[in-house]
Amino acid sequence: MTKQTLPVTEMFSSIMELLEQAGYAKHALWGNMYGSLRSVVSFYHEKGLNDYDPSVTHEFLRTVEKRYREGDIGREYYNAQKRAARKFEMFHSTGTLSWECTKRKSKYQLNGEYSRLLEAFLSSRDFHDNTKWDFAWAVRRYLSFLQEKGIHSLDRASINDSREFVISASTSMSAGSLHNLLCYVRQFHIFLKDSGEKAPDSVSLFSYHVPRKMPVRGYVSDEELAAIIGQIDTSTSMGKRDRGIIMLGATTGLRAVDIARLKLTDIDWTRGEIHVSQSKTGGMLYLPLLQEAGEAIKDYILNGRPDSGVSEVFLREKAPFVSLSSGVAIGYMFDCYCRKAGIDRKPFDGKGFHGLRRRLAKNMLVSGTPVTTIAQVLGHQNLETAKQYLSLNSQNLKACALDFSCVPLERRFP
């Protein structure tokens, strides 16, 4: 493995996937690690290099250390850059990341009884990996709070203890984070009640509605999308693939992970439809395959896709010709085209691949499409979830004063 030539961009995508699988929260993955890991890739590209070389990574570390000693960067940034470089070194040497070296222990350590309850709760449902870790974090925080109060089993806790936890959490969390925390802990108490565990009946308490401001979220504008498409070299097989992926995302609003998992048999060319089982919700989506996206995908399949027995539509550019293992690779590919198009990205600016999803929702909203239809296209089963994609800017919302009163949704696209 150590002698193998590995492109740093592919290493970056693989490392991000491994960290995601290890259970890192999205805000940590994309808000912190993404930028640090990309700094290593940028260092290679600035030198005109694409393949990993341990000596270049060591040069990167020396450069970062020099900047730190000269006061150009702070300790936190310096340590983050070092950790990123070490991840590249480890992946190059072993082909993976050591769990002990990458995943921090939770600061909320629990006793045996609380650990038993947490494990039983997490095993009671088929959680998606990311969701599982969000639930685990919330319940750990809650049980750790009780533990610190000297309450070492839930049969000794009271509703007042739960209320104190909510008050304590509200002083250090945003409204959105507090809302999520209460939702997670409420589900834990529902599990305790259904399982016959002795615990305070705090379900109603954790059902408290936390008022939240609807955030104004960014999206990829039509002009930015045109600029990005203009950077794709469709004379190459990779360009044909990337155009197909981006056009599919722009016209259907599919999540990157669902595009990565899209199979050849999911496309009904006769009816002009795509049938997708959503990875996030498990629900089926039936979406129209618009001509521009269909032509791009057809061009890739007929003229660019490598010969392979793999069932997924979009494959890696280099051998082995296997599927893109997650949406991370698509996100990184899209970011590369953003940079080429001169789009200045900032953390959480909404201009990533997911911004195509919000762009579609915005365009449908402005054109007068009913909110229920928009929610169906996005694959949401309730309008509350869809609203976050429709909070774009005051100008668009004032032009489209729509009624958000809840209407039962059908999953199938009409």
Contacts in CASP RR format, 6 or more apart in sequence:
PFRMAT RR
TARGET T0000
AUTHOR 0000-0000-0000
METHOD contacts of the structure
MODEL  1
MTKQTLPVTEMFSSIMELLEQAGYAKHALWGNMYGSLRSVVSFYHEKGLN
DYDPSVTHEFLRTVEKRYREGDIGREYYNAQKRAARKFEMFHSTGTLSWE
CTKRKSKYQLNGEYSRLLEAFLSSRDFHDNTKWDFAWAVRRYLSFLQEKG
IHSLDRASINDSREFVISASTSMSAGSLHNLLCYVRQFHIFLKDSGEKAP
DSVSLFSYHVPRKMPVRGYVSDEELAAIIGQIDTSTSMGKRDRGIIMLGA
TTGLRAVDIARLKLTDIDWTRGEIHVSQSKTGGMLYLPLLQEAGEAIKDY
ILNGRPDSGVSEVFLREKAPFVSLSSGVAIGYMFDCYCRKAGIDRKPFDG
KGFHGLRRRLAKNMLVSGTPVTTIAQVLGHQNLETAKQYLSLNSQNLKAC
ALDFSCVPLERRFP
1 92 0 8 1.000
1 93 0 8 1.000
1 94 0 8 1.000
1 95 0 8 1.000
2 92 0 8 1.000
2 93 0 8 1.000
5 51 0 8 1.000
5 52 0 8 1.000
6 51 0 8 1.000
6 52 0 8 1.000
6 92 0 8 1.000
7 50 0 8 1.000
7 51 0 8 1.000
7 52 0 8 1.000
7 318 0 8 1.000
8 40 0 8 1.000
8 41 0 8 1.000
8 44 0 8 1.000
8 49 0 8 1.000
8 50 0 8 1.000
8 51 0 8 1.000
8 52 0 8 1.000
8 88 0 8 1.000
9 41 0 8 1.000
9 50 0 8 1.000
9 332 0 8 1.000
9 336 0 8 1.000
10 318 0 8 1.000
11 52 0 8 1.000
11 88 0 8 1.000
11 91 0 8 1.000
11 92 0 8 1.000
12 37 0 8 1.000
12 38 0 8 1.000
12 40 0 8 1.000
12 41 0 8 1.000
12 332 0 8 1.000
13 328 0 8 1.000
13 329 0 8 1.000
13 332 0 8 1.000
14 91 0 8 1.000
14 95 0 8 1.000
15 37 0 8 1.000
15 87 0 8 1.000
15 88 0 8 1.000
15 91 0 8 1.000
15 97 0 8 1.000
16 29 0 8 1.000
16 33 0 8 1.000
16 34 0 8 1.000
16 37 0 8 1.000
16 328 0 8 1.000
16 332 0 8 1.000
17 325 0 8 1.000
17 326 0 8 1.000
17 328 0 8 1.000
17 329 0 8 1.000
18 91 0 8 1.000
18 96 0 8 1.000
18 97 0 8 1.000
18 102 0 8 1.000
19 29 0 8 1.000
19 33 0 8 1.000
19 97 0 8 1.000
19 102 0 8 1.000
20 29 0 8 1.000
20 129 0 8 1.000
20 130 0 8 1.000
20 326 0 8 1.000
20 328 0 8 1.000
21 129 0 8 1.000
22 97 0 8 1.000
22 99 0 8 1.000
22 102 0 8 1.000
22 103 0 8 1.000
23 103 0 8 1.000
23 129 0 8 1.000
23 130 0 8 1.000
23 132 0 8 1.000
23 133 0 8 1.000
24 33 0 8 1.000
24 103 0 8 1.000
24 133 0 8 1.000
25 130 0 8 1.000
25 133 0 8 1.000
25 134 0 8 1.000
25 137 0 8 1.000
26 130 0 8 1.000
30 347 0 8 1.000
30 348 0 8 1.000
31 347 0 8 1.000
31 348 0 8 1.000
32 80 0 8 1.000
33 80 0 8 1.000
33 84 0 8 1.000
35 84 0 8 1.000
36 80 0 8 1.000
36 81 0 8 1.000
36 83 0 8 1.000
36 84 0 8 1.000
37 84 0 8 1.000
37 87 0 8 1.000
37 88 0 8 1.000
39 81 0 8 1.000
39 84 0 8 1.000
40 57 0 8 1.000
40 60 0 8 1.000
40 81 0 8 1.000
40 84 0 8 1.000
40 85 0 8 1.000
40 88 0 8 1.000
43 56 0 8 1.000
43 59 0 8 1.000
43 60 0 8 1.000
43 63 0 8 1.000
44 50 0 8 1.000
44 52 0 8 1.000
44 56 0 8 1.000
47 56 0 8 1.000
49 56 0 8 1.000
52 88 0 8 1.000
52 92 0 8 1.000
54 89 0 8 1.000
54 92 0 8 1.000
57 85 0 8 1.000
57 88 0 8 1.000
57 89 0 8 1.000
60 81 0 8 1.000
60 85 0 8 1.000
61 81 0 8 1.000
61 82 0 8 1.000
61 85 0 8 1.000
64 73 0 8 1.000
64 78 0 8 1.000
64 81 0 8 1.000
64 82 0 8 1.000
64 85 0 8 1.000
65 78 0 8 1.000
67 73 0 8 1.000
67 78 0 8 1.000
68 74 0 8 1.000
68 75 0 8 1.000
68 78 0 8 1.000
73 81 0 8 1.000
86 101 0 8 1.000
87 97 0 8 1.000
87 102 0 8 1.000
90 96 0 8 1.000
90 97 0 8 1.000
90 98 0 8 1.000
90 101 0 8 1.000
91 97 0 8 1.000
106 136 0 8 1.000
106 137 0 8 1.000
106 140 0 8 1.000
108 137 0 8 1.000
108 140 0 8 1.000
108 141 0 8 1.000
108 143 0 8 1.000
108 144 0 8 1.000
109 144 0 8 1.000
110 118 0 8 1.000
110 140 0 8 1.000
110 143 0 8 1.000
110 144 0 8 1.000
110 147 0 8 1.000
111 147 0 8 1.000
111 152 0 8 1.000
113 152 0 8 1.000
113 153 0 8 1.000
114 143 0 8 1.000
114 146 0 8 1.000
114 147 0 8 1.000
114 152 0 8 1.000
114 153 0 8 1.000
117 143 0 8 1.000
117 154 0 8 1.000
117 192 0 8 1.000
117 197 0 8 1.000
118 136 0 8 1.000
118 139 0 8 1.000
118 140 0 8 1.000
118 143 0 8 1.000
120 191 0 8 1.000
120 195 0 8 1.000
121 135 0 8 1.000
121 139 0 8 1.000
121 188 0 8 1.000
121 191 0 8 1.000
121 192 0 8 1.000
122 132 0 8 1.000
122 135 0 8 1.000
122 136 0 8 1.000
124 191 0 8 1.000
124 195 0 8 1.000
127 135 0 8 1.000
128 279 0 8 1.000
128 280 0 8 1.000
134 180 0 8 1.000
134 184 0 8 1.000
135 184 0 8 1.000
135 187 0 8 1.000
135 188 0 8 1.000
137 184 0 8 1.000
138 180 0 8 1.000
138 181 0 8 1.000
138 184 0 8 1.000
138 185 0 8 1.000
138 188 0 8 1.000
139 184 0 8 1.000
139 185 0 8 1.000
139 188 0 8 1.000
141 169 0 8 1.000
141 181 0 8 1.000
142 165 0 8 1.000
142 185 0 8 1.000
142 188 0 8 1.000
145 164 0 8 1.000
145 165 0 8 1.000
145 168 0 8 1.000
146 152 0 8 1.000
146 154 0 8 1.000
146 157 0 8 1.000
146 161 0 8 1.000
146 165 0 8 1.000
149 161 0 8 1.000
149 164 0 8 1.000
151 157 0 8 1.000
151 161 0 8 1.000
154 192 0 8 1.000
154 197 0 8 1.000
154 198 0 8 1.000
154 199 0 8 1.000
154 200 0 8 1.000
155 198 0 8 1.000
155 199 0 8 1.000
157 199 0 8 1.000
157 200 0 8 1.000
158 200 0 8 1.000
159 200 0 8 1.000
159 201 0 8 1.000
159 202 0 8 1.000
159 205 0 8 1.000
161 200 0 8 1.000
162 200 0 8 1.000
162 202 0 8 1.000
162 205 0 8 1.000
162 206 0 8 1.000
163 205 0 8 1.000
166 182 0 8 1.000
166 205 0 8 1.000
166 206 0 8 1.000
166 208 0 8 1.000
169 178 0 8 1.000
169 181 0 8 1.000
170 178 0 8 1.000
173 181 0 8 1.000
175 210 0 8 1.000
175 211 0 8 1.000
175 212 0 8 1.000
175 213 0 8 1.000
176 210 0 8 1.000
176 212 0 8 1.000
178 210 0 8 1.000
179 210 0 8 1.000
179 212 0 8 1.000
182 206 0 8 1.000
182 207 0 8 1.000
182 208 0 8 1.000
182 210 0 8 1.000
183 206 0 8 1.000
185 206 0 8 1.000
186 203 0 8 1.000
186 206 0 8 1.000
186 207 0 8 1.000
189 199 0 8 1.000
189 201 0 8 1.000
189 202 0 8 1.000
189 203 0 8 1.000
189 206 0 8 1.000
190 203 0 8 1.000
192 199 0 8 1.000
193 199 0 8 1.000
193 201 0 8 1.000
193 203 0 8 1.000
214 387 0 8 1.000
214 388 0 8 1.000
214 391 0 8 1.000
215 388 0 8 1.000
215 391 0 8 1.000
216 391 0 8 1.000
216 392 0 8 1.000
216 393 0 8 1.000
217 350 0 8 1.000
217 358 0 8 1.000
217 388 0 8 1.000
217 389 0 8 1.000
217 391 0 8 1.000
217 392 0 8 1.000
218 349 0 8 1.000
218 350 0 8 1.000
218 351 0 8 1.000
218 355 0 8 1.000
218 358 0 8 1.000
218 392 0 8 1.000
219 350 0 8 1.000
219 351 0 8 1.000
219 355 0 8 1.000
219 356 0 8 1.000
219 358 0 8 1.000
219 359 0 8 1.000
219 361 0 8 1.000
219 362 0 8 1.000
219 392 0 8 1.000
220 228 0 8 1.000
220 250 0 8 1.000
220 350 0 8 1.000
220 351 0 8 1.000
220 352 0 8 1.000
220 355 0 8 1.000
220 356 0 8 1.000
220 358 0 8 1.000
220 359 0 8 1.000
221 359 0 8 1.000
222 359 0 8 1.000
222 363 0 8 1.000
224 338 0 8 1.000
224 341 0 8 1.000
224 343 0 8 1.000
224 351 0 8 1.000
225 246 0 8 1.000
225 250 0 8 1.000
225 356 0 8 1.000
225 359 0 8 1.000
227 341 0 8 1.000
227 342 0 8 1.000
227 343 0 8 1.000
228 246 0 8 1.000
228 334 0 8 1.000
228 337 0 8 1.000
228 338 0 8 1.000
228 340 0 8 1.000
228 341 0 8 1.000
228 343 0 8 1.000
229 243 0 8 1.000
229 246 0 8 1.000
229 247 0 8 1.000
230 341 0 8 1.000
231 337 0 8 1.000
231 340 0 8 1.000
231 341 0 8 1.000
232 239 0 8 1.000
232 242 0 8 1.000
232 243 0 8 1.000
232 246 0 8 1.000
232 337 0 8 1.000
233 239 0 8 1.000
234 240 0 8 1.000
234 243 0 8 1.000
234 299 0 8 1.000
237 300 0 8 1.000
237 303 0 8 1.000
237 304 0 8 1.000
237 305 0 8 1.000
237 306 0 8 1.000
237 317 0 8 1.000
238 317 0 8 1.000
240 296 0 8 1.000
240 299 0 8 1.000
240 300 0 8 1.000
240 303 0 8 1.000
240 304 0 8 1.000
241 300 0 8 1.000
241 304 0 8 1.000
241 305 0 8 1.000
241 314 0 8 1.000
241 315 0 8 1.000
241 317 0 8 1.000
242 333 0 8 1.000
242 337 0 8 1.000
243 296 0 8 1.000
243 299 0 8 1.000
243 300 0 8 1.000
244 293 0 8 1.000
244 294 0 8 1.000
244 296 0 8 1.000
244 297 0 8 1.000
244 299 0 8 1.000
244 300 0 8 1.000
244 314 0 8 1.000
245 259 0 8 1.000
245 314 0 8 1.000
245 330 0 8 1.000
245 333 0 8 1.000
246 334 0 8 1.000
246 337 0 8 1.000
246 356 0 8 1.000
247 292 0 8 1.000
247 293 0 8 1.000
247 294 0 8 1.000
247 296 0 8 1.000
247 297 0 8 1.000
248 254 0 8 1.000
248 259 0 8 1.000
248 262 0 8 1.000
248 293 0 8 1.000
248 294 0 8 1.000
248 296 0 8 1.000
248 297 0 8 1.000
249 259 0 8 1.000
249 293 0 8 1.000
249 353 0 8 1.000
249 356 0 8 1.000
249 357 0 8 1.000
249 360 0 8 1.000
250 293 0 8 1.000
250 356 0 8 1.000
250 359 0 8 1.000
250 360 0 8 1.000
251 290 0 8 1.000
251 292 0 8 1.000
251 293 0 8 1.000
251 360 0 8 1.000
252 274 0 8 1.000
252 287 0 8 1.000
252 289 0 8 1.000
252 290 0 8 1.000
252 293 0 8 1.000
252 360 0 8 1.000
252 377 0 8 1.000
253 356 0 8 1.000
253 357 0 8 1.000
253 360 0 8 1.000
253 361 0 8 1.000
253 377 0 8 1.000
253 378 0 8 1.000
254 262 0 8 1.000
254 274 0 8 1.000
254 276 0 8 1.000
254 285 0 8 1.000
254 287 0 8 1.000
254 357 0 8 1.000
255 278 0 8 1.000
255 279 0 8 1.000
255 280 0 8 1.000
255 327 0 8 1.000
255 354 0 8 1.000
255 357 0 8 1.000
256 326 0 8 1.000
256 327 0 8 1.000
256 328 0 8 1.000
256 330 0 8 1.000
256 331 0 8 1.000
256 353 0 8 1.000
256 354 0 8 1.000
257 279 0 8 1.000
257 280 0 8 1.000
257 326 0 8 1.000
257 327 0 8 1.000
258 276 0 8 1.000
258 278 0 8 1.000
258 279 0 8 1.000
259 314 0 8 1.000
259 327 0 8 1.000
259 330 0 8 1.000
260 312 0 8 1.000
260 314 0 8 1.000
260 323 0 8 1.000
260 324 0 8 1.000
260 325 0 8 1.000
260 326 0 8 1.000
260 327 0 8 1.000
260 329 0 8 1.000
260 330 0 8 1.000
261 279 0 8 1.000
261 312 0 8 1.000
261 323 0 8 1.000
262 274 0 8 1.000
262 276 0 8 1.000
262 312 0 8 1.000
262 313 0 8 1.000
262 314 0 8 1.000
263 311 0 8 1.000
263 312 0 8 1.000
263 313 0 8 1.000
264 301 0 8 1.000
264 311 0 8 1.000
264 312 0 8 1.000
264 313 0 8 1.000
265 311 0 8 1.000
266 274 0 8 1.000
266 275 0 8 1.000
266 276 0 8 1.000
266 313 0 8 1.000
267 273 0 8 1.000
267 274 0 8 1.000
267 289 0 8 1.000
267 297 0 8 1.000
267 313 0 8 1.000
268 274 0 8 1.000
268 275 0 8 1.000
268 289 0 8 1.000
269 289 0 8 1.000
272 288 0 8 1.000
272 289 0 8 1.000
273 286 0 8 1.000
273 287 0 8 1.000
273 288 0 8 1.000
273 289 0 8 1.000
274 285 0 8 1.000
274 286 0 8 1.000
274 287 0 8 1.000
274 288 0 8 1.000
274 289 0 8 1.000
275 284 0 8 1.000
275 285 0 8 1.000
275 286 0 8 1.000
276 284 0 8 1.000
276 285 0 8 1.000
276 287 0 8 1.000
277 283 0 8 1.000
277 284 0 8 1.000
277 285 0 8 1.000
278 284 0 8 1.000
278 285 0 8 1.000
278 379 0 8 1.000
281 379 0 8 1.000
281 381 0 8 1.000
283 379 0 8 1.000
283 411 0 8 1.000
284 411 0 8 1.000
284 412 0 8 1.000
285 379 0 8 1.000
285 411 0 8 1.000
285 413 0 8 1.000
286 412 0 8 1.000
286 413 0 8 1.000
287 377 0 8 1.000
287 413 0 8 1.000
288 413 0 8 1.000
289 297 0 8 1.000
297 313 0 8 1.000
300 313 0 8 1.000
300 314 0 8 1.000
301 313 0 8 1.000
305 313 0 8 1.000
305 315 0 8 1.000
306 315 0 8 1.000
306 319 0 8 1.000
306 321 0 8 1.000
307 321 0 8 1.000
308 315 0 8 1.000
308 321 0 8 1.000
308 322 0 8 1.000
310 321 0 8 1.000
310 322 0 8 1.000
310 323 0 8 1.000
311 323 0 8 1.000
312 323 0 8 1.000
312 324 0 8 1.000
314 323 0 8 1.000
314 324 0 8 1.000
315 321 0 8 1.000
315 322 0 8 1.000
315 323 0 8 1.000
315 324 0 8 1.000
316 322 0 8 1.000
316 323 0 8 1.000
316 324 0 8 1.000
324 330 0 8 1.000
327 353 0 8 1.000
330 353 0 8 1.000
331 352 0 8 1.000
331 353 0 8 1.000
334 352 0 8 1.000
334 353 0 8 1.000
335 345 0 8 1.000
335 352 0 8 1.000
338 345 0 8 1.000
338 351 0 8 1.000
338 352 0 8 1.000
339 345 0 8 1.000
343 351 0 8 1.000
345 351 0 8 1.000
345 352 0 8 1.000
350 358 0 8 1.000
357 378 0 8 1.000
357 389 0 8 1.000
358 389 0 8 1.000
358 392 0 8 1.000
360 377 0 8 1.000
360 378 0 8 1.000
361 374 0 8 1.000
361 377 0 8 1.000
361 378 0 8 1.000
361 386 0 8 1.000
361 389 0 8 1.000
361 390 0 8 1.000
361 392 0 8 1.000
362 390 0 8 1.000
362 392 0 8 1.000
362 396 0 8 1.000
364 373 0 8 1.000
364 374 0 8 1.000
364 377 0 8 1.000
365 371 0 8 1.000
365 374 0 8 1.000
365 390 0 8 1.000
365 392 0 8 1.000
365 396 0 8 1.000
365 400 0 8 1.000
365 402 0 8 1.000
366 396 0 8 1.000
366 399 0 8 1.000
366 400 0 8 1.000
368 400 0 8 1.000
368 402 0 8 1.000
370 402 0 8 1.000
371 383 0 8 1.000
371 386 0 8 1.000
371 390 0 8 1.000
371 402 0 8 1.000
371 403 0 8 1.000
371 404 0 8 1.000
372 383 0 8 1.000
372 407 0 8 1.000
372 409 0 8 1.000
373 414 0 8 1.000
374 386 0 8 1.000
374 389 0 8 1.000
374 390 0 8 1.000
375 381 0 8 1.000
375 382 0 8 1.000
375 383 0 8 1.000
375 385 0 8 1.000
375 386 0 8 1.000
375 409 0 8 1.000
376 409 0 8 1.000
376 410 0 8 1.000
376 411 0 8 1.000
376 412 0 8 1.000
376 413 0 8 1.000
376 414 0 8 1.000
377 413 0 8 1.000
378 386 0 8 1.000
378 389 0 8 1.000
379 411 0 8 1.000
380 386 0 8 1.000
380 409 0 8 1.000
381 409 0 8 1.000
381 411 0 8 1.000
382 406 0 8 1.000
382 409 0 8 1.000
383 404 0 8 1.000
383 406 0 8 1.000
383 407 0 8 1.000
383 409 0 8 1.000
384 406 0 8 1.000
387 404 0 8 1.000
390 397 0 8 1.000
391 397 0 8 1.000
END
